[in-house]
Amino acid sequence: MTHYEKRFARATLDLPRRNPADAAEREEILRSLRASLGVREEWLPEVKILGQGEERAHGGYRVQRLRATTWPGCHTAAHLYLPEREGVVPLVLIVCGHAAGGEQAES
């Protein structure tokens, strides 16, 4: 075991055990994460869903075009891939861009 691995293992022993399924503990996890990353609440955008754009069918799946805004004048778009079969399937969401006048978000 390297020196770094030993230090990391020692540090993880001191971490509190938190259950993300518990609302209070989940909030503490988020608070701790924001503090360690230096994130301020005012930096977090308010995502407003503008709705679903076109939807296209392909062989075995559909693609929905989603649109939203974050800050005033800042648009974003994403493509959500939806399989046409039942059961457990992977989630695929491709975020296309995020900028003032968002290229795909406004068309």
C-alpha positions, 0 to 999 in steps of 0.5 A: 500500500502506498503512502497516499493509499494509507493516508486516504484509508486513515482519513476515511475512517474518520468520516461520519456514516450518513444515510442519503435516504434520510432527508436530514442526512442527505441535506448534510451530505449536500451541505458538506459537498457544497462547502468542500467545493466552495459553492455558494447558493447564489451561484446555483441556477434556477432551472425552469423547464420550457417544455418538450420539443419534438420527439422522433422515433428511431429503430427501437427507441425515441428521442425527446428534445427538452428545453429549459432556462437557467439564468435569465437569457441563458438557455439549455437543451438536452436529448432524452433517449427512451427505449421502446421496450419494457423492463430495466433500461439505462438512462441516456440524457445528452445535454447539448449546450448551455449558453446565452442564446442557446443554439438548440434551446431556442429553435 
